[in-house]
Amino acid sequence: MSKVFKNKPDLSRLNLNAERALYQLDVPQLVEEALKNGEGTLADSGALAIDTGEFTGRSPKDRFIVYDDLTRDSVFWGEINIKFSPAHFDSLYDQVTEHLNKNKFYVRDAYACADPAFKTSIRVVTERAYQNLFAHNLFLRYGNQEAEDNEGSDPEWTVVAAPSFLANPVLDGTRQPNFSILNFSRKIILIGGTGYTGEIKKGIFSVLNFILPQNHGMLPMHCSANIGEDGDTAIFFGLSGTGKTTLSADPKRGLIGDDEHGWGRETVFNFEGGCYAKCVDLSFEKEPQIFNAVRFGALLENVNYFAGTRIVDFSDIRKTENTRVAYPIDYISNAVIPSVGNVPKNIFFLTADAFGVLPPISKLTAGQAMFHFISGYTAKVAGTEAGVTEPQLTFSACFGKAFLPLHPTKYAELLGEKLKKHNVKVWLINTGWTGGVYGTGTRMKLAYTRAMITAAMDGLLDEVGFAEHPVFGLMMPMSCPNVPAEILNPRNTWAEGAAYDQKASELAQAFIDNFKQFEEFAGEEMLAAVPKTREIAI
């Protein structure tokens, strides 16, 4: 539990009436407030279950960055980072704070970055109690001495979130009544019209992605991380559906964190103090650690109960497939506290290749690592419509382009520098299909993927022979303990080699087309990693 500060802070600089503020409430108080306000109910497990309203996920098209002297030449403007005028921000901020001052609101002081060298203090002002419980769970919590040391001081960043305030797009410069706006000059994140708590979490992540590389030369990462008994850290990058959470959850290794990390001078550290896990189809058998974390103090979002009960039906996705549970990281039994590890020994890029082209495991050079990092590839099955079996390509720069204020090559270059400095091994893992495309081939067995990752971490692949993939240039191990040798070369698993060659060439062309947006900014090493489209038998 976080320390309850003795005195309310001075909120006048935020245009907020401190008399209306409920400050630094503990978990029981926040749950009591939420129930009293009619914000949710208690599930049979003791977790608070709430609905976030109209928005059950982030709204990327309604995320803005204030365009001013600080951001004009540094932010990578475009469809991800959308410009917003300072005048419109100031007007909206005054309207939101006036709205909050009419009733009680909740204030929490916390911080991000578990490594003290990069600690960033945060004040979260929320209209609803459940939002403040989310902030308690997801951000790092002050201990007794830290609370005393920080009492009375202003935080570096402030988040103000008012779900019931709706903007007027015509007057306020927004696209819709909902908005999430980052102001780097005023150091404020302003959120309105949405109760989805992920906007709070990802707002701070976007801030850290802006300030840490520029101010500290530090690499922020959208990844999970764990650490072995010998202090060897492993990092797992991957988009949704690639197995990032599943593969980083290892009872033999400590969990540093499941989503957001920084790579500092000599450490890898969690930005957060909690987890925000998807819980669709959650069960004890599938994810025992997450299932056991759904208890008092945890926050369930947009779930449904079995009729006539308070038992959560995790398979019920009538509200959304994006059902979530937020809980402090110490709800996980093997969590590392404080959430700091050594620089990584191994990095794994996870992709669910529905084309069945990429090897199940391959070793990357530094240039290839930068190329695949900036590509951020996976493929999603098109859906369940009759006759629709073609997979859909997805490229997300640095495995998280929605949260990158700077140009993606900045992050890729930082990765390359750190890989070389620390001699880190990088592996590309295909958790997708083998033996053909989706609909023809089969999904890679989880047991094989785990065996390959374990072999890589244990150094068992260091002495085996490797073969080069002629299209992608990836180095494929020719043997791996507890994995059939014939699946290590993907072409061998296809019924017709020519069909594989054609699909490999098609996928390579998709990589090339996607990379064109980065070409002029890329160095020689990254350019050398671009795949070839010629059809060559392996």
C-alpha positions in Angstrom: 0.0 0.0 0.0 1.2 3.5 -0.7 1.8 6.0 2.0 -1.0 8.4 2.8 0.5 12.0 2.7 -0.3 14.1 5.7 -1.4 17.2 4.0 -3.2 18.2 0.8 -1.0 19.8 -1.8 -1.5 23.3 -3.1 -3.5 22.8 -6.3 -3.8 26.5 -7.2 -1.3 26.4 -10.0 -3.5 23.8 -11.6 -6.6 26.0 -11.2 -8.1 23.4 -8.9 -9.8 23.9 -5.6 -8.0 21.8 -3.0 -11.1 21.8 -0.8 -12.8 19.6 -3.4 -9.9 17.2 -3.6 -9.8 13.7 -1.9 -6.1 13.3 -1.7 -4.0 10.1 -1.7 -6.8 7.8 -0.6 -5.8 4.2 0.1 -7.3 1.2 -1.7 -10.2 0.5 0.7 -11.1 4.2 0.6 -11.1 4.3 -3.2 -13.1 1.2 -3.5 -15.6 2.5 -1.0 -15.8 5.8 -2.9 -16.4 4.0 -6.2 -19.2 1.9 -4.7 -20.8 4.9 -3.1 -20.6 6.8 -6.4 -22.2 3.9 -8.3 -19.1 3.5 -10.4 -19.1 -0.3 -10.1 -19.6 -3.4 -8.1 -17.5 -5.9 -6.2 -16.9 -9.3 -8.0 -16.9 -12.4 -5.9 -13.1 -12.3 -5.9 -13.1 -8.9 -4.2 -12.0 -7.0 -7.3 -13.8 -3.8 -8.3 -15.6 -4.3 -11.6 -16.5 -1.1 -13.6 -17.5 -0.1 -17.1 -15.5 2.5 -18.9 -18.5 3.7 -20.9 -18.6 4.4 -24.6 -14.8 3.9 -25.0 -13.5 0.4 -24.1 -10.1 1.1 -25.7 -7.9 4.0 -26.7 -8.9 6.4 -29.5 -5.7 7.1 -31.4 -7.3 9.6 -33.8 -8.3 11.7 -30.8 -4.8 11.9 -29.3 -3.0 15.2 -29.9 0.3 16.9 -29.0 0.5 20.6 -28.5 2.4 22.2 -31.4 4.8 24.9 -30.0 8.4 25.9 -29.8 9.4 22.8 -27.8 7.7 20.2 -30.1 7.8 22.0 -33.5 11.1 20.4 -34.7 11.4 17.4 -32.4 8.1 15.6 -32.7 7.5 13.3 -35.7 4.2 14.8 -36.9 1.7 12.8 -38.9 -1.2 10.5 -38.4 0.2 9.3 -35.1 1.3 12.6 -33.6 -1.4 15.1 -34.5 -0.9 18.9 -33.9 -3.0 20.8 -31.4 -2.8 24.5 -30.9 -1.6 26.0 -27.5 -4.6 28.3 -27.4 -7.1 25.5 -27.8 -5.3 23.5 -25.1 -5.4 26.4 -22.7 -9.1 27.0 -23.3 -9.9 23.3 -22.9 -7.8 23.0 -19.7 -9.7 25.9 -18.1 -13.0 24.4 -19.0 -12.0 20.9 -17.6 -10.7 22.3 -14.3 -13.9 24.5 -14.0 -15.9 21.3 -14.5 -13.9 19.4 -11.9 -14.2 22.2 -9.3 -18.0 21.8 -9.3 -17.8 18.4 -7.4 -15.3 16.3 -5.5 -12.3 14.8 -7.4 -9.4 12.5 -6.6 -5.7 13.4 -6.5 -2.8 10.9 -6.4 0.9 11.5 -6.3 3.0 8.7 -7.7 6.0 8.3 -10.0 7.3 6.4 -13.1 10.6 4.6 -13.6 11.9 2.1 -11.1 15.5 3.1 -11.6 16.1 6.2 -9.3 18.3 7.8 -12.0 15.2 8.3 -14.2 12.5 8.7 -11.6 9.6 10.9 -13.0 7.1 12.3 -10.5 3.4 12.3 -11.5 0.2 13.8 -10.1 -3.0 12.2 -11.3 -6.2 14.2 -11.0 -9.3 12.2 -11.8 -13.0 12.7 -11.8 -13.8 9.1 -10.8 -12.5 7.0 -7.9 -11.9 4.0 -10.1 -9.5 6.0 -12.3 -7.5 6.9 -9.2 -7.4 3.3 -8.2 -6.0 2.5 -11.6 -3.3 5.1 -11.1 -2.5 3.6 -7.7 -2.1 0.2 -9.3 -0.3 1.1 -12.5 2.2 3.7 -11.3 4.9 3.3 -8.8 3.9 4.0 -5.2 5.8 6.1 -2.7 7.1 4.5 0.4 7.0 6.2 3.9 10.3 8.0 3.6 9.7 8.9 -0.1 6.3 10.4 0.9 7.9 12.6 3.6 10.6 13.7 1.2 8.2 14.6 -1.6 5.4 16.1 0.5 4.7 19.7 -0.5 6.7 19.5 -3.7 5.2 19.9 -7.2 5.4 16.9 -9.5 7.1 17.0 -12.9 4.0 15.9 -14.8 0.3 16.1 -14.2 -2.5 14.0 -15.6 -6.0 15.5 -15.5 -8.8 13.1 -16.6 -12.5 14.0 -16.6 -14.7 11.4 -18.4 -18.0 13.3 -18.2 -16.5 16.5 -19.8 -17.3 16.6 -23.5 -15.5 19.0 -25.8 -17.2 21.0 -28.5 -15.2 20.0 -31.6 -16.2 23.2 -33.5 -15.0 25.5 -30.7 -12.3 23.4 -29.0 -10.3 22.1 -32.0 -10.9 18.4 -31.3 -12.2 15.8 -33.7 -14.8 14.5 -31.4 -16.1 15.3 -27.8 -13.4 12.9 -26.4 -9.7 13.8 -26.4 -6.3 13.0 -25.0 -3.8 15.9 -25.3 -0.1 16.0 -24.4 1.4 19.4 -23.6 5.1 19.1 -23.2 5.7 22.7 -22.4 3.1 22.8 -19.6 3.9 19.2 -18.7 0.2 18.3 -18.5 -1.8 15.4 -20.1 -5.5 16.4 -20.5 -8.1 13.7 -21.0 -11.8 14.2 -21.4 -14.9 12.4 -22.7 -13.5 8.9 -22.2 -13.4 6.7 -19.1 -10.9 4.2 -20.6 -8.0 4.1 -18.1 -5.5 3.0 -20.8 -5.4 6.7 -21.9 -3.8 7.6 -18.6 -1.2 4.8 -18.8 -0.2 5.4 -22.4 -0.2 9.1 -22.0 2.7 8.8 -19.5 4.4 6.2 -21.7 4.3 8.7 -24.6 5.8 11.4 -22.3 8.7 9.1 -21.3 9.2 8.1 -25.0 9.8 11.8 -25.7 11.8 13.0 -22.7 14.1 10.0 -21.9 15.8 9.5 -25.3 16.4 13.3 -25.7 17.4 14.1 -22.1 19.2 10.9 -21.1 20.0 9.0 -24.2 17.9 6.2 -22.8 15.8 3.7 -24.8 12.2 3.4 -23.8 10.6 0.1 -24.8 7.2 -1.4 -25.3 8.1 -4.9 -24.1 8.0 -7.3 -21.2 11.1 -8.3 -19.2 12.2 -11.1 -16.9 15.4 -12.1 -15.1 17.0 -15.5 -14.2 18.6 -16.6 -11.0 22.0 -15.7 -12.4 20.9 -12.1 -13.1 20.5 -12.6 -16.8 17.8 -10.3 -18.2 15.6 -11.1 -21.2 13.4 -8.7 -23.1 10.3 -9.7 -25.2 9.0 -7.3 -27.8 5.8 -8.1 -29.6 2.4 -6.8 -30.8 -0.9 -8.1 -29.5 -1.4 -11.8 -30.1 2.3 -12.7 -30.5 2.7 -14.2 -27.1 4.6 -11.5 -25.3 2.9 -11.9 -21.9 2.7 -15.7 -22.1 6.3 -16.2 -23.1 7.7 -13.8 -20.5 5.8 -15.5 -17.7 8.2 -18.1 -16.5 8.0 -19.6 -13.0 11.8 -20.1 -13.1 12.4 -16.4 -13.7 11.5 -13.2 -11.9 9.1 -10.8 -13.7 10.5 -7.3 -14.0 7.4 -6.1 -15.9 4.9 -6.9 -18.6 4.6 -3.9 -20.8 6.8 -0.7 -20.5 10.5 -0.6 -19.7 13.6 1.6 -20.1 17.1 0.6 -21.0 19.3 2.9 -19.0 23.1 3.1 -18.5 23.5 -0.3 -16.8 19.9 -1.4 -16.1 16.6 -2.4 -17.6 13.8 -1.1 -15.4 10.0 -1.1 -15.3 8.3 2.3 -16.0 5.3 1.1 -14.0 4.3 -0.4 -10.7 1.6 -2.7 -11.9 0.1 -4.7 -14.8 -2.8 -4.0 -17.1 -3.6 -7.5 -18.5 -6.1 -8.6 -21.0 -8.5 -11.0 -19.4 -10.6 -12.4 -22.2 -10.9 -16.2 -21.6 -8.8 -15.9 -18.5 -8.7 -19.0 -16.4 -6.5 -20.4 -13.6 -5.3 -23.2 -16.0 -4.2 -20.8 -18.7 -2.8 -17.9 -16.7 -2.6 -18.8 -13.0 -0.6 -15.7 -12.0 -3.0 -13.2 -13.6 -6.1 -15.2 -12.4 -4.8 -15.1 -8.8 -4.2 -11.3 -9.1 -7.9 -10.7 -9.6 -8.6 -10.0 -6.0 -9.4 -7.0 -3.7 -7.6 -4.0 -4.9 -7.6 -5.1 -8.5 -9.7 -3.2 -11.1 -11.7 -5.2 -13.7 -12.8 -3.3 -16.7 -15.8 -4.0 -19.0 -16.3 -7.6 -17.9 -19.7 -9.4 -17.4 -20.9 -11.6 -14.6 -22.6 -15.0 -15.0 -26.3 -14.3 -14.7 -27.5 -13.8 -11.1 -24.0 -13.9 -9.7 -21.0 -11.8 -9.0 -18.7 -14.4 -10.7 -17.0 -13.0 -13.7 -17.5 -14.7 -17.0 -14.2 -14.1 -18.7 -15.4 -15.6 -22.0 -18.3 -13.0 -22.3 -17.1 -10.3 -24.6 -20.4 -8.6 -25.3 -19.0 -5.2 -24.2 -15.6 -5.6 -25.8 -12.9 -8.1 -26.5 -10.6 -5.7 -24.7 -11.6 -6.7 -21.2 -8.8 -5.8 -18.7 -7.6 -6.2 -15.2 -5.2 -3.7 -13.5 -3.3 -4.7 -10.4 -0.1 -3.8 -8.5 2.9 -5.9 -9.7 3.4 -7.3 -6.2 0.1 -9.3 -6.8 2.4 -11.5 -9.0 4.3 -14.0 -6.8 7.6 -13.9 -8.7 7.7 -10.2 -9.3 11.0 -8.5 -8.9 10.8 -5.6 -6.4 12.2 -3.0 -7.1 11.5 -3.8 -10.8 15.1 -3.4 -12.0 17.4 -5.8 -13.8 20.8 -5.8 -15.5 21.2 -4.9 -19.1 19.7 -7.7 -21.3 21.7 -10.7 -22.3 19.0 -11.8 -24.8 16.3 -9.9 -26.7 13.4 -11.6 -28.4 11.3 -10.1 -31.2 8.0 -12.0 -31.3 5.9 -12.2 -34.5 2.9 -14.3 -35.4 3.6 -14.7 -39.1 0.4 -16.0 -40.6 2.2 -16.5 -43.9 4.3 -19.3 -42.6 7.5 -17.8 -44.0 9.7 -16.7 -41.2 11.8 -19.3 -39.3 10.5 -20.3 -35.8 13.8 -18.9 -34.4 16.6 -17.0 -36.1 19.6 -15.0 -34.9 19.9 -11.3 -35.9 22.9 -9.0 -36.5 22.7 -5.5 -35.1 21.6 -4.2 -38.4 18.9 -6.8 -38.8 17.8 -6.1 -35.2 17.4 -2.4 -36.0 15.5 -3.2 -39.2 13.1 -5.7 -37.6 12.7 -3.3 -34.6 11.7 -0.4 -36.8 9.4 -2.7 -38.9 7.5 -4.2 -35.9 5.9 -6.9 -38.0 3.2 -9.4 -37.2 0.2 -10.7 -39.2 -3.3 -11.1 -38.0 -6.0 -13.5 -39.2 -8.5 -11.5 -41.1 -11.5 -12.6 -39.1 -14.3 -15.2 -38.9 -16.3 -14.1 -42.0 -17.2 -16.9 -44.3 -14.5 -17.4 -47.0 -12.1 -14.9 -45.5 -8.8 -16.7 -44.8 -6.2 -14.3 -46.0 -4.0 -12.9 -43.1 -3.5 -9.2 -42.7 -0.1 -7.6 -42.5 0.6 -5.3 -39.6 3.6 -3.1 -39.1 4.0 -1.1 -36.0 7.4 0.8 -35.7 9.4 -0.2 -32.6 6.5 -2.5 -31.7 4.5 0.5 -30.4 4.3 3.3 -33.0 1.1 4.7 -31.4 3.2 6.0 -28.5 6.3 7.4 -30.2 6.5 11.2 -30.4 10.0 11.1 -32.0 10.9 9.7 -35.4 11.1 5.8 -35.1 14.7 5.8 -36.4 15.8 7.6 -33.2 14.7 4.6 -31.2 16.1 2.1 -33.6 19.5 3.9 -33.5 19.5 3.9 -29.7 18.8 0.1 -29.8 21.7 -0.5 -32.2 24.1 1.5 -30.0 23.2 -0.5 -26.9 23.3 -3.8 -28.7 26.8 -3.2 -29.8 28.0 -1.7 -26.5 26.7 -4.7 -24.4 27.1 -7.4 -27.1 23.4 -8.5 -26.7 22.0 -11.5 -28.6 18.9 -10.7 -30.6 16.5 -13.4 -31.8 13.5 -13.3 -34.1 10.8 -15.7 -32.9 7.9 -16.7 -35.2 5.0 -17.8 -32.9 2.7 -18.0 -36.0 2.3 -20.5 -38.7 4.4 -23.3 -40.1 3.9 -25.6 -43.1 1.9 -23.1 -45.0 -0.2 -19.9 -44.7 -3.0 -19.6 -42.2 -5.8 -22.0 -43.3 -3.2 -24.5 -44.7 -0.4 -24.7 -42.2 -0.6 -25.1 -38.4 0.3 -22.8 -35.5 3.7 -23.3 -34.0 3.5 -25.4 -30.9 4.0 -23.3 -27.7 6.1 -26.1 -26.3 8.5 -25.8 -29.2 8.7 -22.0 -28.9 9.4 -22.2 -25.2 12.1 -24.8 -25.8 13.8 -22.5 -28.4 13.7 -19.5 -26.1 15.1 -21.6 -23.3 17.9 -22.9 -25.5 18.8 -19.4 -26.6 18.8 -18.1 -23.0 20.9 -21.0 -21.8 23.5 -20.5 -24.5 22.7 -23.9 -26.1 22.5 -22.4 -29.6 25.9 -20.8 -29.4 27.7 -23.9 -30.8 25.2 -25.2 -33.3 25.5 -24.7 -37.0 23.4 -22.0 -38.7 22.0 -21.7 -42.3 21.2 -18.3 -43.9 17.7 -17.6 -45.2 18.4 -16.2 -48.7 15.4 -13.9 -48.8 15.5 -12.4 -45.3 19.2 -13.1 -44.5 18.3 -14.5 -41.1 20.6 -17.1 -39.5 18.6 -20.2 -38.7 19.9 -22.8 -36.2 20.2 -26.3 -37.7 19.4 -28.0 -34.4 17.8 -27.1 -31.1 17.2 -29.3 -28.0 13.6 -30.6 -27.7 12.6 -29.2 -31.1 12.3 -31.3 -34.4 15.1 -30.3 -36.7 12.9 -30.3 -39.8 10.8 -27.3 -38.5 13.7 -25.0 -38.0 13.9 -24.3 -41.8 10.4 -23.1 -42.7 10.7 -24.1 -46.4 11.1 -27.8 -45.3 7.7 -27.7 -43.7 5.8 -26.7 -46.9 4.4 -29.3 -49.3 5.7 -27.4 -52.3 9.0 -25.4 -52.1 8.1 -23.2 -55.0 4.9 -22.1 -53.2 7.0 -21.2 -50.2 9.5 -19.2 -52.3 6.7 -17.2 -53.8 5.1 -16.4 -50.5 8.5 -15.5 -49.0 9.1 -13.1 -51.9 5.7 -11.5 -51.3 6.3 -11.0 -47.6 9.8 -9.5 -48.4 8.2 -7.0 -50.7 5.7 -6.0 -48.0 8.7 -5.3 -45.7 10.4 -3.3 -48.4 7.3 -1.2 -49.1 6.8 -0.5 -45.4 10.5 0.4 -44.9 10.4 3.1 -47.7 9.1 5.6 -45.1 12.3 5.1 -43.1 14.9 4.7 -45.9 16.2 8.2 -46.1 16.9 8.2 -42.3 18.4 4.8 -42.1 22.1 4.0 -41.8 24.1 1.4 -43.9 23.7 -1.4 -41.4 19.9 -1.1 -41.4 19.8 -0.8 -45.2 21.9 -3.9 -45.6 19.2 -5.9 -43.6 16.5 -5.1 -46.1 15.3 -8.5 -47.5 15.6 -9.7 -51.1 12.6 -10.5 -53.2 14.2 -13.0 -55.6 12.9 -16.5 -55.4 15.7 -18.8 -54.3 15.4 -22.3 -52.9 16.9 -22.8 -49.5 
